[in-house]
């Protein structure tokens, strides 16, 4: 998940308590480090959430006016972009405008350009599509149309524009900016505007945010809407699989992607499709014969269903279009496979629906950064767009990314498919290789290792279940079989290993590939899981069993308990030589609290479930208008889930273990809620949410906080508690969790097979022989467990020492309208606590 620069929002607020010259205020608004909570207003139009720290209105220079518009095809998350831009602009002391119907609204002007209030975008996070509309505008292609658009912007005092759309929309924006000076000159020369009217608007600042389900713009790892579209496809394919299996049918599923196969590829990986067609990578040989061979082998293994995914822009190696009808006819050929085959074209259902948690988070963070970028831009600044690269929100030159994107289409058109793949990011290529290994690997005997290099690898899940565990096991087993390794399931964790290995059937047994192949979309853990550590099961027993079953390596999947288990096994190597085998951990926990990674399998699925739950709760709260729901989230002593869910649902407050919770904080939030509801003039969507992590406080839980709010409200509003509980662990794994499970599981087995068999001495000397795989930035890395134990782990709180996501909490507060609050005092411990209690040392204020 992306990182956001915490320093931006950690500036002191002392200037708010002192009047200052208007000119100095204006300079502050465009300063690059500006992130303070500016709630100053010289007009009464914008109503910002009340705060006791806001000063009385003072006369200021004209406020900066920023317009936001959506253009091109709609994508889930666009409303989150608009919401964050509007509220961040108001927060930073600017006027926010929305341009309705895209460039069409810019040309038509009038009511299509509307000034927005803080509360105008309330509830937008859970809405699909774009509420401010988007439309094709032929007039904007002509200079006369752009001339009219420029006039409308000047008349509204706007010279800063944030556009969310595809590469075509953003390219048009860059051209508009380049022509801006000449457009103003022409407007003055023709008498449309006076010279004085344009004096303050000589330069147009534009920032782009990529809203596209295709994820087709170079320079960013994800575009707003792409993971929501992937979720729709996965859901549809999961549903299709049920009927396909029932009738032993084949389905050809066409998805969007004219020049980019990202959606088709990720959906194929996530759903375990049998065959795939994408524009960037046509099959090298005769695709008809290859598809027939792969599917025939799958049917011989006992599969009752066949799923073929095809991007709308799929080509063969000669550049000829491959249509779904052509694929269907081949599958149904009576002289060939003779399968009962159907075609399903998903079409615009891929764009529909509300945004998933990741797209809401991405859209919100990019909107915040876009406002900063447009305020900091100078006439010399190149037009930029907001990207997510190396897990960070960054600004990049727009036209360079557009040119790189066009190079992909040109490479495909010229049949330079290797070049097209090279222009995609590393994850794209790796996911394609992962798909090939998990579908055709067992058929391609060239991938088998020599007999002496084949290993016996134990698979074990440790800790609570998490979405993606089964997909990881499936991918690992498939890769093992393609290489000739022997994958062995250890059921129900170390507890099952120690106590049920001798049962019939025992807890240690080979995988049934036909059964495992259907695990891609299953939640939970099909081989079971348990929190028990090796030391609790008996380290000597575990060591003896590893020797008894002759394991050459261990592949663990799980959360902090799994990390602790690897740590214990590593430390016990001196005493038990049988533990001198390579072992690696794939983090899988909704808490995302495993050291060595910024992402854990299951965390995305959990966020989707929690956001969906909160959307429904908020709908109830809004229907009754004056109601606050206090929602308790899981996550242990890590506030990751609560924070990102707060970002995705627009929480009024989020309480975390990392910050703690005090009576003073609660008092400030109660006062704030009273003021918010006092301003409510009967608008819809007036419900509020507060999220509290289950370990945020030893005293205050969701029920108690709801009771306090209810009592202190004195009839002004109501409050209820909601506890989704273990629902957060369940559900069908998200597309992101499935895809990353496949990619990371294969890398884990590759890491283990580097060591081979009978390498006890090498393992003992090599710190990397006990490792954790993790995503840090844009890189997938392995880190020695010993290094993580000693340097990066907060053992008492069962989490990493550094929380990369903690800076997002400030954004949750800002966009939720929460005033600055006093953090709880840290607990005194040890001798210092005793001395203070005895009066031997004064308590620091």
N, C-alpha and C positions, 0 to 999 in steps of 0.2 A: 504494500500500500504506500501511497506517496508520502513524502516528507514535506513539511512546510516550515519555512524559516521562522523559528520561534521569536527571534530577536525583533522581528517586525512589530510584534504586538506586546513587547515587554517594556516599552518606553514609559517614563514617569508621567503622571498626570498633573504635575504641579501647575502647568500653564493654564489648566482649566479653571483654576481658582483666581486667576488674575486677568483683568482686561488687558488687551494689548492692541496696538495699532492694526487697522484693517490690512494694511499692506503686508505687515509681518504675517498675519493670518493667511493671506493668499500665498505667500512664499512657502509657508509650512505645508499648504495643501498640495503643492507640487514637489515637495522635497522627497528624495528617493527613500529616505528612512521612515517616512510618515506611516504610522500605523496606530497612532494614539486614538483614543475614543473621542473623536470630535463630534459633539452633539449640538454644536452651535447652529443657530438658525436666525436669519434676519427676516424670515417670512413665517406665516402661520400655515402655509400649505402642507408642508411635510410634518407629519406627527411621528416623532421617534419615540421609542419606549422611554418612559419617564425614568429619571435617575436623580438621586439626591445630589449628585456631583455636578449636574449641569448648571452653568451660570445663567444669569438673566440675559436675554437677548441683547446684543449690542450691534451698533451699526457697522456693517462690513462692506468690503468691496463686492462687486457682483460675483455670485457663486458660479463655480464651474458647472457646466451642463453637459451631462454624458447621456448619449442615446444608446439603447440596446435593441438589436433586431435579430430575428432568425430568418434564414433564407435557405433556398434549396429544398431537398427532401427532408421531411421531419424525421427526428430520431428521439427515442426516449432519453430524457435527461435535459432536453432543451429548456424546459420550465425551471429546472434547478439552476441552470446557467442564468436565466433572467432574474430569478429570485435573488441569487447571490450578488449579481451585479447591481441590482437596484438597491439592496440593503447595504452593500459595502459602499456604494457611492454616497448614499445618505449618511452613513456612519462617518465618512471622511469629509463631510461638509459640503457635498455637491448636490445638485439637482439631478434627479434621474428621470429619463424619458424612455418610453417604449415606442418603437416604430412598428405599427401593425401591418401585417401582410407583406413583410420583407421590403424589397426594393420598390414594389408597387406602392406601398404606403409612403415611402420616401419621396416618390415622384408626385403622388396625389396630395400629400400634405394635409392640412386641416386637422380633422378629427383623427386621422391616421397616426398623428404624432401626439402622444399623450403623456403628460407629466404624471409620474407615479409616486404614490405615497408608500410609506413603510408597510402599511397593512394591506395594500392592494395586491401583494404577492403572497399573502397568507394562504397556506394550504396547497401551494403550487408544487411542492416536492412530489406529491403522490399522484399528480396528473400526467397522463401520457401525451404524446404529441407536443405541439407548441400552442399555448393559449393566446399568444399574440399573432399567430397565423404566419403563413408563408405562401408566396404565390410567384409564379413566373412573371417576369416583367420585361416585355419586349422593348418598351420605351427606354429602359435604362441602357440597352445596348447602343442606343443612339446618343450623340452628344446633346441633342436637344432635351432628352429625358434627364440626363445627368445635370444639365444646366438648371432645370426645374427643381431637381432634388437639392442642389446646392442652395438655391434660393430659399427653399422651405426650411433648410437647416439654419440659415442665417436669420430668417424671420423668427425662429424659435430660440435663437441664441446658442445653437449647438455647434461645437467644432471638435467634438470627440465622439467616436463611434465604435462600439463593440459589436462585432458580427459573429453569430454562431451559425455555421453552415459548412458545406463541402468545399472542395478546392475551387470549383467554378465560382461560387459566391465570393470566396475570399480573394480570388484573382480580380474579380470585378471591383471589389473594394479597394485593392491596391491601385488599380487604374484610376479610380475616382479620386484617390488621394493625390496621385501624380498630376492630375489635371486641375486640381483645386484652385491654384493661383490663377490659371488662365480662365477658369469658369467665373471666378469673382470679377476679374477684369472685364469679361464680356458682359456680365450682369450690370456693371457700372456704366460701361460704354453704351449699352442699349437703353439705359435709364430704368432698368428693372429695380435696381437698388442704388442708394446714394453712397458716395464714397465713405461717409461717416458710419454707415451701417456695417460695412465690412471691415472697418479699421481694427476691431478687436478679434477678428476671426481670419487672419491672414493664413493660418496654417491649420490643416486638418490632421488630427491624430486618429489612427485606426489600429485596432487590435483584433485579431481573429481567434476564435475558438472553433475547433473542428467538431462539428456535429455530423456524424455519418455512421450508419450501421455497418458499412463495408470495412471499416478500419483500413482505408486505402491510402492515407496520406503519409508520405515518407517523413521521417524525423520525429515521430511520436510513437510510443509503444501501444497506445490505445486511443481511440476517438470516442467522444461522448455518444453512447447508444449502442456500441458494438457488442458489449457483453449482455445487454438486454435482448438484443436480437438473437444472440447465441442461445440464451435461455429459452426463447420461444421455439427455436429450431429443435433444441434438445427435448423440450416438452412434447412437441409434435412427433418427433421420431420415436420417443419412448411410447407414445400412445399407438403409433403405427405398428411398432414391434409386437404388441399384444395380439393384434388381429393377424399380422403376418405369421406369427407362430401358430396361432389357432388353425389357420388354413394351409400352413406350409407354403406360403406365398412369397414372392419377391416383390419389393417395392423400389421404384426409382423415385427418389425425392430430389426435386430441383429447388435450389436456394439462390438467393441474390448474390451477385458478384460478377459484374460484366468484365472487369479487368483485374479483379482481386479475388483470390480464392480463400481468403482468411476465414470467412464464415463456414464455407464448405469443409475446409480442412479441420478447423477446430471442432465442428459438429461431428465429423467422421471419427476423430480421436475420442471425443467425449462419449459417443454412443456405441463405439465398437463396430462401425459399419464394415461391410465386406469389401467394398470397392469405392474408389474416389476419382472424380474428374475435376481438375482445377485448371485455370488458364496458364498459370506459371510453369506447370510441370506435367506436360503430356507424357504418357507412357512411351518408353524408348522403343519398345518392339511393337509387334502387332497387338494393339490394345484389345481387340476382339478375342484373340486366342488367350491372351493373358487373363482377361476377366473370366472367360469360360473355365480356365484351369483353376484359378483361385476359388471360385464359387463351387466348382465341382468337388474340390478337395474338402471344402467346408461342409458340403452336404454329405460327403462320405464319412466325415467325423460324427455326423448325427445331427447337424444343425437343421432346424425346421424353418428358419426364416432367413431371408436374404435382403439386406439393405444396401442400396447403391446411392451414394450422394453425388450430385452433379451441380457444379456452379453454372449459372446461366451463360457464362462466357467460356465454357469448356471447349478445348480444341484438341485435335490430334497433333502429332509431331510435324505434320505438313501444313498446319495452320487451318485445317478444315474444321468447321463447327461440328461438335458432337451434340446431338439433340437427345432429350429423354426418350422420344419415340424410337430412335435408333437403338438405344440401349435396351428398351423394353422388348423390341422385336427380336433382338439377339437372345435375351434371356428366355423368351417364350418360344423360340424356334423348336419345332417338333423334332427336327433332326439333330438338335443339340441338347441344351439343358431341359427344355420343355417345361419351364416353370410357369405357373399361373402368376402373371406379372401385372402390377398396377403402377400408374404414374400419379404422384402427388406433387403438385406445384404449390409451394407454400405462399408465394406472393407477398402481399402487403401485410399479412398477419405477422411477418417478421418485424415490422416497424411498430406494431400496435402495442398497447398496454403500457402500464407504468414502468418506470425505470427500476432496474435492480439496484441493490445497495451500492455496488461498485460505481455504476454510472452516476448515481446521485453524489457520491463522494467526489468523483473526478470532476463532475460539472461544477460543484460548489467551490472546490479549491481553485479550479481554473478561472471561474468567475471572479473570485477575490483577487487573484493575480492579474487578471485583465484590467480591473479598475486601477490597480497600482500602476500597471504598465502604461495605460493611457494618460494618467496624470504625470508620469515621469517622462513621457516622450517629448522630444524636441524636434524642430524642423529637420534636423540632420539624422534623426533616428529612422532606421529602415522599418518598414511595416513588418510587424512581428505577429506570430501566433503563439498561443500558449500550448505547450506540449507536456507530456509526461515522459521523461527519459531517465533511465537509471533510478526509477522510483522517486523521482523528484519533479516538482512542478517548475518548469523552466520556460524562458522565452527564446524563440528561434526565428530567424529570418523567414518570412512567409514565402517569398518567391523562390528561394532556393529549394524549399520543401516541395513546392508545386512543380518545379522543373524536374526534380528527382522522381516525383510521382509519374510525370508524363514519360519519363525514360522507361519506366516499367512497361507502360502500354506500348511504347515504340519497340521495346525488346520483344514483346510477345508478338507484335505485328510482323516483325522481321524474323520471327522464329528463332530468336536468340534466347532460348528458354533457360539456359544456365545463367545468362546475364540477368534475366528477370528474377530468378531465385536469389542471385547475389545481391540484388537491390532491395530485397525484403530483409527484415531484421533477423538476427540469429535465432530467435525463438521460432520463427516461421519455418526455417529450414530444419531445426531440430524436431519440431512437431511432425513435419512430414516424414522424417526418418523414423520417428517413433511409431507413426501409423503403419509404415511399411513393415516394421519389425513385429508389430503385434497382430498383423493380419496375414501377411504372406511369409513371415519368418519361418514358420514350421514347414512350409512347402518348399522353401529354398534350402536345399541341403548343403549349399556352398557355405552357409554361415556356421555350420557345425564345427566345433573345436576338435582337435585330436583327442582320443580317449584319455590320455594321461593328463590333459588339462581340464577335464570336466570335473565339476565340483558338486558336492551335496550341500545345498543351502537351506537353512531353516528359516521359515517365515513366522514371525510372532508379533502380535499386536498387544500393546501394553497401555493401560490407562483407560479413559472414557472413550466411547465411540465417537467418531467424527466423520463427516461427509467426505468421501474420497478415499477412505481406507480400502474399500473393496476394489475400486478402480486401480489403486496402486498395487494391490496384490495381483489382480488380473494381469496388469502390464508386466510386473516382475516375473510372474509364472510364464507368460508367453515368451518373454525374452530368454528366460532360462531354457525353455524347450527348444527355442530356435538355435541355441548355442550348444545344446547337448547336456546342459547341467540337469541335476535332479532337484527340483524344488519340493520341499517337504513342509506341510502345514503343521504348526504347533498350536493346537486349539486352546482357547481360553487362557492365554498368557502363561506366566511362569507358574501360577497356581495349577492350571491344567497340566502343564508339563510335569510338575513334580508329583501330583497326586493321581493323575488319570492316564499316564502313559501306558500302563499295563492293562487298561480296560479293553473290552471288546465291543465296539471298535475303540481303539486307543486314541489318545489326544494327539499322537504323533502319527501322521499318515500322509501318503502322497496325495497330490491334487488330482481331481477329475477335471480335465480340461473342458469337457463339454459343459460342465456345471459352472466352472470359473468364467467361461466366456460370456455368460449372461450377467456378470456382476458389475459391469461398467456403470449402470444407472442405479444400483442398489445402495441404499443408505445403511448406516450401522456397520457391523463387522461380521461377515459370514463365517469367519474362523474364530469368532468370539474374541473377547478382550477382558483384561482383569488388571486392577491397580496394584496387585501384590508385587513386591520387589523380590529380586533373587535372594536377598538376605532373609526375607521373611519366609520364603519357600524353603530355604536351606541352601546356602551357597555350595556346600559339598555335594548335595543331591543334584543340583543343577549341573555342576562340573562333571559329575559322574555320568549323568544322562547325555551330556554333549559328547562325551567320549564313547558311551555305549552306542549312540546312534551315528557316530562317526561323521558329525557335521564338520564341513570344511569352512563354513562361514555362517554368520547370523545376520539376517535382515530384519530390523525392528521398525515398526511403525507405531507412533503414539506421541503422547504429550510429555509433560514434565516428568511423570513417572518413568516413561521409557528412557528419557535422558538420564535420570537418576540410576536406572537399571544398568545402562551402558557404563556409567561411571563406576558402579559397584563391580561389575564384571571385569572392567579394566584393572581396577585396583587389586582384584583377587588373583590376577595372573601369576604373581610371584608364588602364591601358595598352591594354585591349581594349574598345572601346565596345560590341561585340556582346554582352558579358556584362552590360550594363545592362538586364537583364530581371528581373522578379520571380521569386524562387525561395524555396521553403519546404521544410523538412525534417520528415518524420514519423518520430520515433525508433522504430527496430525493431532490437532486439538483446537477446539473452538476458542480457547483462551488466548491463543497465539502468544504463549509465554515461554517458548523454548529458546534458550540462548543459542546464538549462532545463526539466526534467521529472522527476517522481517515478515515472513509469511509462513503459516502452517495450514496444512490441509484441514478443511472443515470450517475454518474461520469465515470464509466467504459464504458457505451454505448457511451457517449460523446467522450471519448478518441479514441474509435474505429472509430467513424465517422470522427473525426478530423485527425487521422493518415491516414485513407483511402484517405481523401481529399488531405492531404499533399503529399502522395505517388504519386497521379496523377499529382499534381502541380510540384513535383520534377522531374517527368518523362518528363514533358514539358520543364522544366528548363534545364534538362540534354540534351534533344534533340537539343536545341539551344545552348548548351554548356555554353557560357558566359552570364548567366542570373541569377539574384537573385530575389526571390519572398519574399515579406514581407507579412506574414499572420497574420491577426488580430484574436485573440481568445476571446471567452467569458470567464466569470469567475468572473465578478464584481471586487472587490478589493482583490481577492485571485488569486495568480499566480499558483495555483495547476495545472490547465489544461494546461497552457502554458508550465510549467516545464516538466511535464510527457510526453506531446506530443513532446517536444524538445528532450527528451531522446529517444522516440520511432522513430523519423524520422531523427535524427542526425542533428539537427539545428546548424547553425553556430553561432547564438546568440539568446538569449531569454531575453526579457525585461519584468520585473515584477513590480507590484505596491509596493511590499515589499522592493525592491531595488531602484525603481525610474529610471529615464532616464535623461541624461544630454547631452548637446552639445559635451562635452569632450568625453563621452562614444561613441557617434555616430562617432566622428572624429577618434577615435582609431579603431573602427570597419571598417570604410571606408578604412583606411590605410591598415588594415589587409586584407581586400578583394582584394585590388589592388595587394598586394604582392602574395596572393593565385593565382589569375588569371594570374599574370605574370609568375608563375611557371608552369602553365597549358601547357602541351606539346601535346595537342590534345586528351587527354584521354576522354573516354566516361564518363558519369555520373558526369559531371563537374558543374551541377546546384547546387545552394545554397538556403537554406531557412533561414529566420529570423522570429521568432515568437514574437509577441508583444501582451500582454494582453490589453484588451480594456480600462482599467483604469490605465495603467502603467504611463501615463503622461497626464497632462492637455493640453499640447501643441502638442507633437509629436504623430501622429497617423500613421497607416500603409501607407496611401497615401503620407503623407508628407515625411516619411522616405524613401519611394521608390523614390520620386522626388529628395530628397537630394542625394541619392546614384547614381541616374542617372546623376545628374548634376556634381557630384564630380568624377564620373568615367571617364569623358572626352573621351568617346568612347571606353574605355577599356572593359567594360561589360555593360549589360543592367539590368534594374530592373523593376519589376511590383508588384502591390499589389494584394492581394487576401483576400476576406472577406467571409468566409463560413456562418457567421451569425447564424440564427436560425436552420440551418441544424444540428448544434451541439446538439440541444435538441431533434431532431427527430430520425427516424429510428426504426428498430426493436430492442427491448432491448437485451443486451448481455446475454449470459448464466450466467455469474457471477451475473449480476444485478437481473436476474430472480430468481436464486437460493437463493441469500441472501435476496431478498424481501420476499420469502416464509418463510424462517427461522425466520427472524426478525419480520415479521408481526404476526406470531403465538405467539412469545414470548411477543409481545406488548399486545395482547388480554389476554394472561395468566397473565400478570402483572396487567391489569385492573380487571380481575375477582377475584384477591386476595382480593379486597376491597368489592365486592358484592354491594348490594343495600342499600339505606337509611343509608349512613355512613357519613353524613355531618360533624359531630363533629370530627370523626377520620381523615377525609380528611383535615380538617382545621389545625390539629395539626401535620400532617405527611408531611415532605418536599418531600418524595418520591411520593406523590399523584399527583404531576406535574413533570414529568420526561422526559428525552430524552434517547432513547436506542442508544447505540453506540458500535462500534468495536474498542477496544483499545488493541493492541497486538494481542494475540490469544483469548482474552476474549470478550464475549458479556456482556456489563454492562449497568445498568440504573443509571443515574446521576440526582439528583434533579435540576430542572431548576433554583431554587434560588441560588444554589452554582455556577452554570455556569454563571448566570447573574453577580454575584458579583466578581468572581475570575478569570474566564477564557475567558470573552468576550471583544473584542475590538469593542465597540459599534460604534464609529465614522466610522470605516472601515468595519463594518459588517463582522467580521471574528473572529476566535479564536485568543487569544494572542500569542499562540505558534503554529508555522507551522512545523509539524513533517517532512514534505517533503522537506523543504528548502535546506537541505544538498545535495539533488540530483542536484541542480542547478550547483554546482561546477563540478560534473561529466559530465553534459551536456557540459560545457565549455571545459573541458579537452579533452573529446573524439571528440568534434567538432573542436578541434585545435585552439580555441579562446585564444589569449594572455590574460594575466592578465589585467584587466581594472580598471580604477578609478571610484569608486562609487560616485554618486551625493552627494553633501552636503545636510544635513537635513535642512528642512525649519525652520527658526526662527519664533516663535509665541509669542503672548502676549506682556508683558512689555519688554522682552529682545529684541524683534524685533524693538520696538519703540526706545529703547535706542541706538541700533546700527545705526538705520537710522538717529538719531540726533547727532551721533558721540560721545555719552556719554560712549560708551563701545566699545573697539576694537573688530574687527571681528577675530575670531580664525582661524589660518591657518590650 
